[in-house]
Structures are given as structure tokens and as C-alpha cells.
């Protein structure tokens, strides 16, 4: 067998560039998928260029060019297309570009697989998948995450005010915040969640201040229960599951803890009134809401205790009044009897 012909770096990379150009065409929908022959040729080109004897082992150069391919594509195509759009249109573009980017990483990682198996393993370098995702994080995510966060919070605000929104879009955007962390949650937590929780506190602070002024205790509790239900739904539809406890705590604090005494002691509809009128539905709702709040049942039990004490004291007083009134009546009867006794004496 004759010796394999050496592939020079420029010549080999020119061939790979054709494959990358075709991949871009597949992503924008203008070209068909790779067939097995094309795939094998691209894979084999990399394999050959990495297994040639020095100085023609181009592993390091190809590793660098792999990263460069993403950087060039992002700067020439991805960023301009995201920058020209705003609000929800920008979110849609970001989601589309991230989905495409992951496909691109998957394909290029396959073509360059030999690097992952041998060169990267020996040098302890970041694997190809990580290099591809890092390019998106450093060039796209770092630039747009703040705008994306603002746009998402704006849409959440619309939903809280009763508008129909595209929940699937929000889920896809927030998945980017999670996935870009590559198993770490710090991007989701710092770049999105912290702002979302802050906005939630501000939103419910205003709502609670209005409702506590205008609504009866039962009406206020119905609204609070509905809000908590909707916030939990938000988590199940598009927020990350790790947000649920933090989100619910914020809402409970603003709606139930801050205004607890004012709510429970409302003059014509608070706990005493509900107990007096046997409003079991409202009382059970109160228990449901407050038993989930740390120490939440303490103010309820205090008012309940005061009510029981007052009712008990009233009953005792009533019994005492009845007893003394009976005693008084008994004395009069005795006197009357004595009087009639004297009259009837012979």
C-alpha cells in the first residue's frame, strides 16, 4: 500500500469550510441534510489531518479553527439578526439561534470527533461541545441576556395583568439561561431569577396595599389564594422548578405576612366575625393559606384565643347574671310567702 498523501492545513481547512457552509445552509432551511458519504469524507479529512506525522499533525490548529468557525458565524450572522429585533421578536430570534447553534455544535463535534477522543483527552483541554457552547455564551448571551431578561419580565407582567401570552416562548428563553450554565445554575439565578423575584415583590406589594384597603377579609383571601395558584402554574409552565419555593415565599410574604394583623382583625369581616357567623369555608381557606407560612398560624390562633376567651367570659358572666337574678327572685318569693303566711294566721 502506498503512503497516504499529506493534506496541508489550508487545503484541508478549505474542504472543511465547504462542509461548514453546507451546515449553515441546512440550518437556514435552504439545503438538504448531509448524506453518509459527505459525513464520512468530512470526518476522515479531520482524522487524516490529526494523524499525519509532525510537522503535519494539525490537531492544535484544527482545535483553534473549530472555535474560530463558531466565532465567525456568530459575528457575521447570529448577532446582526438578533440586534435588529426587539421585545418578543428578539426573544423568538434568540430561541431560534440557540436551537440552531446546538445543532451546529452537534454536527461539528461529530466531524471533529477525533480531536475529542485523542488530542483533547491528552491535553486536558475543554471538550468540543463545551467550546461550542462557550462561544455562544461569550459572544451572544453576554450581550443580550439583560435585554432578554427585561423582555421576559415584561411578558410575565402582562400575564399577571390578565393578558394571554406565549408561555412556550418564555420556557424556551429561560431554558437558555439554564443551559448556558452547563450544569451550573448561576446564570439563571443571577441574570434572571433574582430580578424576577424582586419584580414579584414589588408587584404584590402594590396589589396587597390596594386590596387590604378595599376588600373584606374573605375577598382578600380568595385573591391571595388565586395569586399563589397562578404563580405555581408559572413555574410548571416556564420557570425553572428551583424557583418555586423562592417565588411562593415572596408572594406569601407580601400578601399574607406583611398585612396579617390588619387582615385578621378587619372590623366586620376578620377572624372574630367569621367565627361568630360560622363561616367555615372562609375559615378553612384562612387555615390553608396561613399554615403554609412559617409561624403563619400564630396571629390566627391569637385572635382565635381572644375570641374563645371573650365568648367564654361572656357565657360565664351570663351564667352568673342568671344565677344572681334567680337568687334575687328566690328572696322575693320567700318574702311574699312569709307575708301570706302572716295573713293566713288565725
Order of alpha helices (4+ residues) and beta strands (2+ residues): alpha-alpha-alpha-alpha-alpha-alpha-alpha-alpha-alpha-alpha-alpha-alpha-alpha-alpha-alpha
